[in-house]
Amino acid sequence: MTVEIRFEDRTRHIVLGDLPGAPLLIPRYFKKVDTKAGVLLVPNTPEGNEGNVRYPDVLVGEFVILSRGGDREIQASRFAIDPPDPFKSSDLTQMWTVAGMLPRRADPVVGQGFGPGIGRGERTATADNIGEVLVECHGRARMLLSRWPSIESREDFWRNTELRGGREDLRLLDRRSSKVTAWTSDSGRPIPLKTVRLRASEGDWHSNKLHTVARRMVEVLHQQSMSDEDRALSEPFDRLARRSRTLDSRPDQPFSSWTPNARRCYAAIVTALMTVKELGVGTLSCPLTDLWRLYEDWIGAECAQILSSIATEVHPLVSGPAKCAWHGAWITENGTEVTILAQPTIGKDLSDFGQLLPQPIRSITSDLRPDVLMSMRTKDGKCSLLAIDAKQRTMVTAMKPEEVAEAGSKYLWGIRNASDDSAIERTIIASSASPQQMYAPTSKIVPLEIRPVTAAELRGLIVNLIFSDEV
């Protein structure tokens, strides 16, 4: 079964490969269209873009599709959407890795669910083996259902007094005596015609712990983009939840008394649920994400990494405030204090962004939002600002000089300080494709081709600005 992706603007049509069977779980970002040739995946319209069918970004990265093969086994298949030129797959890997240092980053388009999320720290599974985790979990559930454990117990039953069998329980008999027909002996004492007996029995094993995690697994799976007519992936967990439920209020048996199959099944489900919740960058080269959002994130993260490598004092990156995505501060060897604001919104009113900037700034044109705003203050109190704006360009759409000038001028002339003077010392227009240079090297608008393989030029410019006499 062939898997294809077609964007609604018809500009991209990608044949990914083959599936061993019908897809059961796909990233929720896609909607599935069944065709005679196989499966067609069409990206959903992004939130906030309902009125525009053209997807404004470029979808790239890796993702997992679960399918059911001819032998009814669940299998995981991993596919990759390659980036357009001039980006390479290795560029995606490096950008995703560097952007992982940010305290706040653009979510991958898959959002919640089985697609990679943003989590950090220790995790029981990674984005690279999420498919294998779900396959094992599915197999453990089916194995437990086929070999359901029993538990020894006692059951009570009524039996005629003159018949043998079981052990009489006088306490139960006394408690239920109102339901018993009795006859009166010669001495006047009532003698029951039946008595309550106890005997050993085997019943189905139950566990509310297993019921809870199995039910949660069903809920999580039903939140994903699954076929309505084929829910083979969630069916074993639904049966497991119903069969393991305890109908009375008795406490669960100790975990140590569970059968090995029950313990392994419980552990596999918990692992899968933790993976869904905690899944982060993992070992995927780059999870399914928007290329240009990742590129903008990477530009900011690369600047922070450059400053950390030359600073003697580094403050941790912090999310917010509300008017910027994140901010950080550094002190370099020559005593220059450097502050970065990522994607700040510069409005008509003077603002120092909560004293993050040495002097307040404002926009005299409209709300401006550079991808990086870098403030530098020397020991003698001289201040300057550097604005960096990332542009979406491929080899086909490389920027012309007039486009670079227009993109940089709005920051150079639009951002002012309290004295109404231009607050920006220099503007860098970062493009993934090689832009044409300005006429004079003295221009305050600097076009740079910035990708992981060409990031050294950005480093050189930032270092020169910090350690030169111009700052």
TORGUDREN-866531 format. One record per residue (C-alpha): x, y, z; residue in three letters. Coordinates in pm, whole numbers, padded with zeros to 5 digits, always signed. Example, Ala and Ser with C-alpha at 12.3 -4.5 7.8 and 13.67 -1.06 7.14 Angstrom:
BEGIN
+01230-00450+00780ALA/+01367-00106+00714SER/
END
This chain:
BEGIN
+00000+00000+00000MET/+00164+00321-00120THR/+00176+00628+00105VAL/+00170+00970-00062GLU/+00148+01329+00064ILE/-00017+01601-00140ARG/-00051+01961-00027PHE/-00380+02132-00106GLU/-00205+02407-00301ASP/-00078+02129-00533ARG/+00277+02261-00516THR/+00416+01948-00353ARG/+00333+01584-00413HIS/+00558+01335-00237ILE/+00558+00956-00265VAL/+00698+00830+00067LEU/+00695+00453+00032GLY/+00486+00145+00106ASP/+00296+00022+00411LEU/+00257-00349+00489PRO/-00116-00301+00544GLY/-00398-00061+00624ALA/-00289+00240+00836PRO/-00426+00242+01189LEU/-00259+00548+01336LEU/-00120+00850+01153ILE/-00003+01186+01291PRO/-00310+01387+01380ARG/-00181+01672+01166TYR/-00279+01478+00852PHE/-00615+01376+00721LYS/-00624+01044+00536LYS/-00781+00996+00193VAL/-00816+00639+00067ASP/-00738+00593-00301THR/-00719+00295-00532LYS/-00340+00314-00533ALA/-00300+00339-00155GLY/-00321+00610+00106VAL/-00304+00985+00040LEU/-00214+01212+00332LEU/-00325+01574+00311VAL/-00203+01820+00579PRO/-00488+01980+00771ASN/-00526+02357+00750THR/-00322+02502+01040PRO/-00506+02658+01330GLU/-00576+03023+01260GLY/-00549+02965+00883ASN/-00895+02822+00819GLU/-00975+03065+00540GLY/-00661+02988+00341ASN/-00607+02641+00194VAL/-00249+02720+00100ARG/-00021+02599+00375TYR/+00216+02890+00456PRO/+00512+02681+00570ASP/+00711+02385+00444VAL/+00646+02053+00616LEU/+00963+01850+00681VAL/+01092+01582+00916GLY/+01017+01226+01020GLU/+00704+01058+01151PHE/+00568+00712+01228VAL/+00260+00537+01086ILE/+00124+00223+01251LEU/-00041-00031+01025SER/-00180-00384+01037ARG/-00016-00638+00812GLY/-00162-00950+00657GLY/-00081-01151+00967ASP/-00289-00907+01178ARG/+00023-00791+01359GLU/+00071-00420+01424ILE/+00381-00279+01255GLN/+00552+00059+01275ALA/+00682+00230+00959SER/+00890+00548+00968ARG/+00883+00799+00683PHE/+01078+01119+00616ALA/+00986+01434+00424ILE/+01306+01587+00288ASP/+01357+01966+00291PRO/+01383+02174-00028PRO/+01716+02307-00154ASP/+01942+02452-00026PRO/+01865+02262+00296PHE/+01987+01908+00347LYS/+01866+01643+00588SER/+02180+01702+00795SER/+02081+02071+00826ASP/+01748+01969+00981LEU/+01927+01746+01231THR/+02162+02025+01341GLN/+01890+02290+01359MET/+01664+02065+01567TRP/+01948+01977+01802THR/+02062+02337+01857VAL/+01704+02465+01893ALA/+01655+02208+02169GLY/+01840+02439+02410MET/+01560+02695+02398LEU/+01322+02722+02693PRO/+01038+02784+02453ARG/+01030+02673+02094ARG/+00773+02640+01819ALA/+00584+02317+01868ASP/+00616+02057+01595PRO/+00305+02056+01381VAL/+00203+01716+01515VAL/+00139+01878+01852GLY/+00019+01635+02117GLN/-00020+01261+02072GLY/+00233+01023+01932PHE/+00426+01284+01745GLY/+00735+01426+01914PRO/+00667+01695+02168GLY/+00886+01936+02361ILE/+00966+01746+02681GLY/+01312+01719+02833ARG/+01480+01506+03093GLY/+01480+01130+03137GLU/+01223+00935+02941ARG/+01145+00567+02912THR/+01126+00580+02534ALA/+01222+00815+02255THR/+01072+00948+01936ALA/+01284+00699+01748ASP/+01120+00392+01903ASN/+00765+00512+01967ILE/+00639+00270+01703GLY/+00818-00022+01864GLU/+00679+00076+02207VAL/+00321+00071+02076LEU/+00372-00256+01890VAL/+00504-00426+02204GLU/+00223-00279+02413CYS/-00037-00409+02167HIS/+00119-00755+02167GLY/+00133-00774+02548ARG/-00236-00685+02572ALA/-00337-00955+02325ARG/-00121-01214+02503MET/-00280-01138+02840LEU/-00629-01161+02693LEU/-00554-01502+02542SER/-00417-01635+02874ARG/-00629-01458+03130TRP/-00520-01541+03486PRO/-00756-01689+03741SER/-00760-01646+04115ILE/-00854-01890+04387GLU/-01150-01784+04594SER/-01445-01920+04792ARG/-01806-01918+04694GLU/-02112-01979+04906ASP/-02414-02182+04799PHE/-02730-02326+04949TRP/-02770-02700+04988ARG/-03030-02925+05141ASN/-02945-03019+05495THR/-02938-03392+05433GLU/-02697-03367+05139LEU/-02321-03365+05162ARG/-02085-03112+05003GLY/-01900-02799+05110GLY/-01844-02665+05457ARG/-02131-02514+05648GLU/-02094-02150+05747ASP/-02309-02085+06052LEU/-02244-01710+06050ARG/-02373-01671+05698LEU/-02666-01899+05779LEU/-02758-01689+06082ASP/-02727-01371+05876ARG/-02956-01506+05603ARG/-03191-01704+05821SER/-03490-01493+05720SER/-03465-01639+05370LYS/-03461-02004+05485VAL/-03763-02235+05515THR/-03746-02433+05839ALA/-03947-02698+06016TRP/-03997-02733+06390THR/-03855-03032+06572SER/-04023-03217+06861ASP/-03823-03008+07103SER/-03961-02689+06948GLY/-03634-02574+06789ARG/-03646-02463+06423PRO/-03431-02672+06191ILE/-03351-02522+05845PRO/-03424-02728+05537LEU/-03114-02578+05368LYS/-02780-02447+05495THR/-02515-02213+05355VAL/-02201-02395+05244ARG/-01859-02276+05132LEU/-01641-02434+04866ARG/-01323-02346+04679ALA/-01356-02195+04332SER/-01158-02023+04060GLU/-01264-01685+03927GLY/-01135-01433+03678ASP/-00857-01215+03805TRP/-00936-00842+03827HIS/-00732-00527+03884SER/-00848-00168+03894ASN/-00489-00057+03835LYS/-00477-00238+03502LEU/-00830-00119+03421HIS/-00727+00245+03475THR/-00419+00239+03249VAL/-00595+00035+02979ALA/-00889+00276+02973ARG/-00649+00570+02950ARG/-00474+00401+02658MET/-00807+00371+02476VAL/-00879+00740+02533GLU/-00537+00843+02403VAL/-00570+00627+02092LEU/-00917+00760+02016HIS/-00778+01114+02020GLN/-00558+01030+01724GLN/-00645+01023+01355SER/-00767+00666+01329MET/-00991+00500+01075SER/-01351+00478+01194ASP/-01404+00138+01038GLU/-01086-00021+01167ASP/-00986+00035+01528ARG/-00774-00275+01562ALA/-00513-00079+01752LEU/-00741+00017+02041SER/-00964-00292+02048GLU/-00738-00509+02272PRO/-00704-00228+02527PHE/-01081-00178+02533ASP/-01135-00548+02603ARG/-00858-00539+02861LEU/-01019-00246+03044ALA/-01360-00413+03056ARG/-01231-00752+03166ARG/-00995-00628+03436SER/-01246-00400+03607ARG/-01332-00494+03964THR/-01705-00474+04034LEU/-01673-00448+04411ASP/-01466-00224+04636SER/-01209-00483+04733ARG/-00848-00360+04708PRO/-00622-00487+04430ASP/-00403-00788+04481GLN/-00038-00694+04553PRO/+00162-00636+04235PHE/+00402-00912+04339SER/+00117-01163+04319SER/+00031-01075+03958TRP/+00119-01325+03689THR/+00423-01245+03473PRO/+00200-01174+03170ASN/-00011-00928+03370ALA/+00297-00749+03506ARG/+00456-00721+03161ARG/+00131-00593+03007CYS/+00086-00330+03278TYR/+00450-00216+03242ALA/+00418-00194+02861ALA/+00103+00020+02880ILE/+00255+00252+03141VAL/+00568+00287+02925THR/+00357+00377+02621ALA/+00155+00634+02816LEU/+00472+00790+02961MET/+00618+00802+02611THR/+00313+00986+02481VAL/+00335+01236+02767LYS/+00710+01285+02793GLU/+00818+01232+02434LEU/+01069+01492+02323GLY/+01343+01534+02072VAL/+01451+01175+02118GLY/+01678+01026+01856THR/+01480+01124+01548LEU/+01697+01338+01324SER/+01412+01589+01306CYS/+01049+01518+01398PRO/+00767+01636+01175LEU/+00775+02014+01193THR/+00748+02340+00999ASP/+01076+02427+00829LEU/+01057+02805+00859TRP/+00944+02805+01222ARG/+01236+02572+01297LEU/+01471+02800+01099TYR/+01365+03108+01299GLU/+01409+02916+01626ASP/+01750+02795+01517TRP/+01871+03149+01432ILE/+01797+03261+01789GLY/+01947+02947+01941ALA/+02261+02982+01729GLU/+02309+03340+01851CYS/+02273+03223+02211ALA/+02523+02944+02150GLN/+02775+03188+01997ILE/+02747+03422+02298LEU/+02782+03135+02545SER/+03107+03032+02379SER/+03268+03377+02425ILE/+03111+03486+02754ALA/+03262+03470+03102THR/+02921+03490+03268GLU/+02611+03318+03129VAL/+02258+03358+03264HIS/+02005+03082+03184PRO/+01756+03137+02905LEU/+01411+03226+03035VAL/+01066+03214+02872SER/+00877+03541+02829GLY/+00777+03803+02923PRO/+00461+03811+02718ALA/+00608+04040+02449LYS/+00895+03804+02358CYS/+00935+03429+02324ALA/+01243+03403+02549TRP/+01540+03610+02663HIS/+01896+03556+02787GLY/+02191+03758+02917ALA/+02570+03725+02889TRP/+02883+03917+02999ILE/+03182+03884+02769THR/+03556+03901+02844GLU/+03576+04276+02768ASN/+03289+04347+03010GLY/+03020+04399+02744THR/+02674+04310+02870GLU/+02473+04135+02598VAL/+02100+04062+02610THR/+01894+03873+02355ILE/+01517+03906+02312LEU/+01369+03642+02082ALA/+01086+03764+01858GLN/+00997+04071+02067PRO/+00693+04274+01970THR/+00798+04641+01948ILE/+00491+04865+01962GLY/+00419+05238+01954LYS/+00489+05292+02328ASP/+00839+05311+02477LEU/+00934+04988+02651SER/+01247+04834+02798ASP/+01078+04494+02822PHE/+01083+04476+03198GLY/+01431+04637+03230GLN/+01581+04375+02998LEU/+01709+04650+02767LEU/+01942+04928+02886PRO/+01718+05190+02724GLN/+01351+05187+02615PRO/+01261+05164+02247ILE/+00948+05199+02036ARG/+00829+05172+01677SER/+00720+05477+01480ILE/+00565+05276+01194THR/+00376+04966+01313SER/+00430+04670+01540ASP/+00771+04524+01449LEU/+00891+04177+01540ARG/+01251+04087+01453PRO/+01345+03726+01513ASP/+01638+03834+01733VAL/+01701+04166+01905LEU/+02049+04182+02057MET/+02140+04459+02301SER/+02505+04539+02376MET/+02628+04774+02650ARG/+02999+04835+02703THR/+03176+04916+03032LYS/+03162+05289+02960ASP/+02782+05270+02910GLY/+02768+05289+02531LYS/+02464+05099+02402CYS/+02370+04958+02062SER/+02112+04722+01920LEU/+02142+04453+01654LEU/+01829+04321+01480ALA/+01826+03988+01297ILE/+01539+03890+01072ASP/+01517+03541+00918ALA/+01370+03520+00569LYS/+01202+03223+00404GLN/+01404+03160+00092ARG/+01498+02861-00121THR/+01740+02845-00410MET/+01460+02951-00645VAL/+01353+03254-00440THR/+01689+03406-00337ALA/+01655+03769-00227MET/+01740+04058-00457LYS/+01921+04372-00325PRO/+01601+04579-00320GLU/+01423+04306-00118GLU/+01708+04297+00134VAL/+01701+04676+00165ALA/+01326+04682+00215GLU/+01336+04405+00477ALA/+01613+04572+00677GLY/+01497+04932+00653SER/+01181+04885+00857LYS/+01396+04798+01161TYR/+01676+05044+01090LEU/+01447+05342+01055TRP/+01135+05229+01235GLY/+01278+05147+01580ILE/+01360+05457+01786ARG/+01487+05533+02136ASN/+01355+05788+02388ALA/+01537+06068+02201SER/+01361+05965+01879ASP/+01696+05865+01726ASP/+01744+05540+01537SER/+01805+05270+01799ALA/+01936+04998+01566ILE/+02311+04991+01498GLU/+02287+04720+01235ARG/+02030+04487+01079THR/+02116+04137+00961ILE/+01887+03981+00703ILE/+01939+03608+00746ALA/+01844+03402+00445SER/+01875+03030+00381SER/+01965+03107+00018ALA/+02255+03330-00078SER/+02127+03693-00100PRO/+02291+03962-00309GLN/+02507+04211-00119GLN/+02444+04582-00069MET/+02634+04831-00290TYR/+02867+04952-00014ALA/+03031+04753+00269PRO/+02946+05042+00504THR/+02575+04964+00472SER/+02404+04907+00806LYS/+02189+04639+00640ILE/+02391+04317+00614VAL/+02256+04022+00412PRO/+02391+03686+00522LEU/+02340+03332+00400GLU/+02290+03145+00726ILE/+02249+02769+00746ARG/+02426+02521+00974PRO/+02706+02482+00720VAL/+02750+02860+00682THR/+02693+02976+01043ALA/+03060+03076+01087ALA/+02993+03408+00911GLU/+02724+03497+01166LEU/+02963+03413+01448ARG/+03234+03634+01300GLY/+03001+03931+01264LEU/+02869+03906+01623ILE/+03219+03868+01767VAL/+03344+04169+01569ASN/+03055+04384+01688LEU/+03117+04296+02053ILE/+03496+04335+02052PHE/+03530+04620+01802SER/+03555+04988+01888ASP/+03221+05052+01716GLU/+03030+04911+02008VAL/
END
